[in-house]
Amino acid sequence: MSVKGGSDWALALLRTLPRVGLTNLPQESNRNKKRGHGQHGGKLHRGPQKGSYQRMSYPRLGWEPDKLPWYVGVPMEFYYKNHHLKRQYPPLSLGTLQLLIDTNRISTDEPIDLTAICNTKLHELRPQERHYGFHLTADGIDSFKAKVNIEVQWTSEPVIAAVEKNGGTITTSYYDLFSLWAANNPMAWFRTGRPIPKRMIPPEDAIEFYTDPKMRGYLADPEKVAEDRLVLAQKYGYDLPNIEEDPKRDLLLKRKDPRQIFYGLEPGWVINLRDKCILKPKDKALLEYYRN
């Protein structure tokens, strides 16, 4: 066959050559190519080769090799400064509290504290996430009609007025993280065989709140609390019920000791669930420790 031009020559060549495949394509030689980072099982991405980095699978989140990490370069808002150290109070509304009472998950015949709320299995605290108790909010304030003796860790003035208007009492009380582990799940704590811990006093930045009679702090003067109950009733325009003449007087005035976590159980006691008995300390040093 005669070849007239370049196109005819190319077509004639294709008729004689095999089909194009991976076996006959030219490949680049790897002889002079250097080994890249992260090959041969290495996952450090130009990071250090000694110490803990040598035994870890991946760098930590946000780590960038040979660069300033993004969490260092991004400016921090003042609101988020030391946010991981702040105390958190998960909300519990008055409407939700009324629903728990109406569905018999919480009884008004006993004082309500964070242990009673956690025992409903609908609300939980996570001390590992710095949850320091419940914040009783004003949502559903118009539908709240229960007479309760409740202890929470944070609240507001309208909520206090709503509880006391119905003839109830409210107290704000502080729990440290170690005490919250026991109060959050008492059965799990008792199974460990450890004694009931004592509550610590509030830190310096919270002592003012828990000694304020307006916030019904558990460290406030009872006489000043009684005076502020009357002032709050006059402010919101309702008649303050007389607790002294109430049939549930003993229930409404029941309070915990500042070192106490559970009603009826003292710090230092060991609850034996198997033998159904209580072991009380007798050593003078232990008694002095749990009382002070």
C-alpha positions as CSV (number, residue, x, y, z in Angstrom):
1,M,0.0,0.0,0.0
2,S,1.4,3.3,-1.0
3,V,1.6,6.1,1.6
4,K,0.5,9.5,0.2
5,G,0.7,11.7,3.4
6,G,1.3,11.8,7.1
7,S,-2.3,10.8,7.9
8,D,-2.0,7.7,5.7
9,W,1.3,6.8,7.3
10,A,-0.2,7.1,10.8
11,L,-3.2,4.9,9.9
12,A,-0.9,2.3,8.3
13,L,1.2,2.2,11.5
14,L,-1.9,1.8,13.7
15,R,-3.0,-1.3,11.7
16,T,0.3,-3.1,12.5
17,L,0.7,-2.0,16.2
18,P,-1.1,-3.8,19.1
19,R,-3.9,-2.2,21.2
20,V,-2.9,0.4,23.7
21,G,-2.9,-1.0,27.3
22,L,-1.1,-0.6,30.6
23,T,1.4,-3.2,29.6
24,N,2.8,-1.2,26.6
25,L,2.5,2.4,27.9
26,P,5.8,4.1,28.8
27,Q,6.3,4.4,32.5
28,E,8.5,6.9,34.5
29,S,11.5,5.4,36.2
30,N,11.5,5.5,40.0
31,R,15.2,5.1,40.3
32,N,15.9,8.8,41.1
33,K,12.6,9.5,42.9
34,K,12.9,10.2,46.6
35,R,10.7,8.5,49.2
36,G,7.8,10.8,50.2
37,H,6.5,11.5,53.7
38,G,4.0,9.0,55.1
39,Q,5.2,6.1,53.0
40,H,6.3,2.7,54.2
41,G,3.8,2.8,57.1
42,G,4.9,6.2,58.4
43,K,1.9,8.4,59.4
44,L,3.7,11.2,61.2
45,H,3.7,13.6,58.2
46,R,7.1,15.2,58.8
47,G,6.5,15.2,62.5
48,P,9.0,14.2,65.2
49,Q,10.3,10.6,65.1
50,K,11.0,10.1,68.8
51,G,9.1,9.8,72.0
52,S,5.3,9.5,72.1
53,Y,5.0,10.6,68.4
54,Q,6.8,7.4,67.4
55,R,4.1,5.2,68.9
56,M,1.0,7.1,68.0
57,S,-1.0,6.4,64.8
58,Y,-2.0,10.0,63.9
59,P,-1.2,13.5,65.1
60,R,-3.8,15.2,67.3
61,L,-6.6,17.1,65.8
62,G,-5.6,20.5,64.4
63,W,-1.9,19.7,64.2
64,E,-0.2,21.0,61.0
65,P,3.4,20.2,60.1
66,D,5.9,23.1,59.9
67,K,3.0,25.7,60.4
68,L,1.4,27.6,63.2
69,P,-1.6,25.5,64.4
70,W,-5.0,27.0,63.5
71,Y,-6.1,27.0,67.2
72,V,-3.1,29.2,68.0
73,G,-3.4,31.6,65.0
74,V,-7.1,32.2,65.3
75,P,-7.9,35.0,67.8
76,M,-10.0,34.0,70.8
77,E,-13.1,35.7,71.8
78,F,-13.2,37.0,75.4
79,Y,-16.5,35.1,76.0
80,Y,-14.8,31.8,75.4
81,K,-11.8,32.4,77.5
82,N,-11.4,29.6,80.0
83,H,-14.8,28.3,78.9
84,H,-13.7,24.7,79.6
85,L,-13.2,25.7,83.3
86,K,-16.6,27.3,83.8
87,R,-19.3,25.6,85.8
88,Q,-22.3,24.4,83.7
89,Y,-25.9,24.1,84.9
90,P,-28.2,22.0,82.6
91,P,-31.6,23.7,82.5
92,L,-34.8,22.2,84.1
93,S,-37.9,24.3,83.5
94,L,-40.9,24.7,85.8
95,G,-43.1,23.2,83.1
96,T,-41.0,20.0,83.0
97,L,-40.9,19.8,86.8
98,Q,-44.7,20.0,86.9
99,L,-44.9,17.3,84.2
100,L,-42.6,15.0,86.2
101,I,-44.9,15.5,89.3
102,D,-48.1,14.9,87.3
103,T,-46.7,11.6,85.9
104,N,-45.6,10.4,89.3
105,R,-41.9,10.4,88.5
106,I,-41.3,12.8,91.3
107,S,-43.2,12.8,94.6
108,T,-44.1,16.0,96.4
109,D,-44.3,14.1,99.7
110,E,-40.5,14.2,99.9
111,P,-38.0,17.0,99.4
112,I,-36.8,17.3,95.8
113,D,-33.1,17.5,95.2
114,L,-30.7,16.6,92.3
115,T,-30.7,12.9,93.3
116,A,-34.5,12.8,93.0
117,I,-34.3,14.5,89.6
118,C,-31.6,12.2,88.3
119,N,-33.6,9.1,89.5
120,T,-36.3,9.9,87.0
121,K,-33.8,8.8,84.3
122,L,-35.0,11.6,82.1
123,H,-32.4,14.2,83.3
124,E,-28.8,13.4,84.0
125,L,-25.7,15.2,85.1
126,R,-22.3,14.7,83.7
127,P,-19.6,15.7,86.2
128,Q,-16.9,14.9,83.6
129,E,-18.3,17.8,81.5
130,R,-18.3,20.1,84.6
131,H,-22.0,19.9,85.2
132,Y,-22.5,21.3,88.7
133,G,-26.3,20.8,89.1
134,F,-29.6,21.9,87.6
135,H,-30.7,25.4,86.7
136,L,-34.4,25.8,87.4
137,T,-35.8,28.1,84.6
138,A,-39.0,30.0,84.3
139,D,-40.3,28.2,81.2
140,G,-43.8,27.0,82.0
141,I,-44.2,29.3,85.0
142,D,-47.9,29.8,84.3
143,S,-48.7,26.1,84.5
144,F,-46.7,25.4,87.6
145,K,-49.1,24.7,90.5
146,A,-47.2,22.2,92.8
147,K,-46.3,22.8,96.4
148,V,-42.7,21.5,96.7
149,N,-39.6,21.7,98.8
150,I,-37.0,21.8,96.1
151,E,-33.2,22.2,96.1
152,V,-31.5,23.4,93.0
153,Q,-28.1,24.8,92.2
154,W,-29.1,27.9,90.1
155,T,-32.3,29.8,89.6
156,S,-33.8,33.3,89.2
157,E,-36.1,35.6,91.1
158,P,-39.3,34.9,89.1
159,V,-38.8,31.1,89.7
160,I,-38.4,31.7,93.4
161,A,-41.6,33.8,93.4
162,A,-43.5,31.1,91.5
163,V,-42.5,28.3,94.0
164,E,-43.2,30.4,97.1
165,K,-46.5,31.7,95.7
166,N,-47.8,28.1,95.7
167,G,-46.7,27.6,99.4
168,G,-43.5,25.8,98.6
169,T,-39.9,26.5,99.5
170,I,-36.7,26.6,97.4
171,T,-33.0,26.5,98.2
172,T,-29.9,26.9,96.1
173,S,-27.2,24.6,97.2
174,Y,-23.6,24.0,95.9
175,Y,-22.2,20.5,95.2
176,D,-18.5,20.0,94.3
177,L,-17.7,17.5,91.5
178,F,-16.7,14.7,93.8
179,S,-20.0,14.9,95.7
180,L,-21.9,15.0,92.4
181,W,-20.5,11.6,91.4
182,A,-22.2,10.2,94.5
183,A,-25.5,12.2,94.2
184,N,-25.9,11.6,90.5
185,N,-26.0,7.8,90.9
186,P,-26.2,6.7,94.5
187,M,-26.6,3.0,93.8
188,A,-23.4,2.9,91.7
189,W,-21.6,4.8,94.5
190,F,-22.8,2.5,97.2
191,R,-21.7,-0.6,95.3
192,T,-18.1,0.6,95.3
193,G,-18.0,0.3,99.1
194,R,-16.6,3.8,99.5
195,P,-17.9,6.1,102.3
196,I,-20.3,8.9,101.5
197,P,-18.1,12.0,100.9
198,K,-18.7,15.4,102.5
199,R,-19.7,18.4,100.5
200,M,-17.1,21.1,100.1
201,I,-17.8,24.8,100.6
202,P,-18.4,26.9,97.4
203,P,-15.4,28.4,95.7
204,E,-14.5,32.1,96.1
205,D,-16.4,33.2,93.0
206,A,-19.6,31.4,94.1
207,I,-19.7,32.1,97.8
208,E,-21.6,35.4,97.4
209,F,-24.4,33.7,95.5
210,Y,-24.9,30.8,98.0
211,T,-24.9,33.2,101.0
212,D,-27.4,35.6,99.4
213,P,-30.9,35.4,101.0
214,K,-32.5,36.8,97.9
215,M,-31.3,33.7,96.0
216,R,-32.3,31.5,98.9
217,G,-28.7,30.3,99.4
218,Y,-28.2,27.4,101.7
219,L,-25.5,29.4,103.6
220,A,-27.7,32.5,104.1
221,D,-29.1,33.7,107.4
222,P,-32.6,32.1,107.9
223,E,-34.0,35.2,109.4
224,K,-32.9,37.3,106.4
225,V,-34.4,34.6,104.1
226,A,-37.8,34.9,105.9
227,E,-37.7,38.7,105.5
228,D,-36.9,38.5,101.9
229,R,-39.8,36.0,101.3
230,L,-42.2,38.8,102.4
231,V,-40.4,41.4,100.3
232,L,-40.6,39.2,97.2
233,A,-44.4,38.6,97.8
234,Q,-45.0,42.3,98.0
235,K,-43.0,42.9,94.9
236,Y,-44.9,40.3,92.8
237,G,-48.3,41.0,94.4
238,Y,-49.3,37.7,96.0
239,D,-50.2,36.7,99.5
240,L,-47.4,34.7,101.1
241,P,-48.7,31.4,102.6
242,N,-47.9,30.8,106.2
243,I,-45.6,27.8,106.5
244,E,-46.0,27.5,110.2
245,E,-49.7,26.7,109.9
246,D,-49.2,24.4,106.9
247,P,-49.9,20.7,107.5
248,K,-46.7,19.9,105.5
249,R,-44.6,22.3,107.7
250,D,-42.0,19.7,108.6
251,L,-41.6,18.7,105.0
252,L,-41.3,22.3,103.7
253,L,-38.7,23.3,106.3
254,K,-36.6,20.2,105.9
255,R,-33.0,21.1,105.0
256,K,-29.7,19.3,104.6
257,D,-26.5,20.1,106.5
258,P,-24.0,22.0,104.4
259,R,-21.8,18.9,104.5
260,Q,-24.6,16.5,103.7
261,I,-25.3,15.0,100.3
262,F,-28.3,12.6,101.0
263,Y,-31.3,13.2,103.2
264,G,-31.0,10.9,106.3
265,L,-27.4,9.8,105.5
266,E,-24.4,11.4,107.0
267,P,-21.0,11.9,105.4
268,G,-18.6,9.0,106.3
269,W,-21.2,6.3,106.4
270,V,-20.7,3.2,104.3
271,I,-23.9,1.7,102.8
272,N,-23.7,-2.1,102.6
273,L,-26.3,-3.1,100.0
274,R,-25.7,-6.9,100.3
275,D,-26.1,-7.1,104.0
276,K,-28.5,-4.1,104.0
277,C,-26.8,-2.3,106.8
278,I,-24.9,0.9,107.5
279,L,-21.4,1.1,108.7
280,K,-20.6,4.2,110.7
281,P,-17.1,5.5,111.5
282,K,-16.0,5.4,115.2
283,D,-12.5,6.7,115.0
284,K,-12.2,10.2,116.4
285,A,-10.1,11.5,113.6
286,L,-12.6,10.3,111.0
287,L,-15.5,11.8,112.9
288,E,-13.7,15.1,113.2
289,Y,-12.9,15.1,109.5
290,Y,-16.5,14.5,108.3
291,R,-17.9,17.0,110.8
292,N,-15.6,19.9,109.9
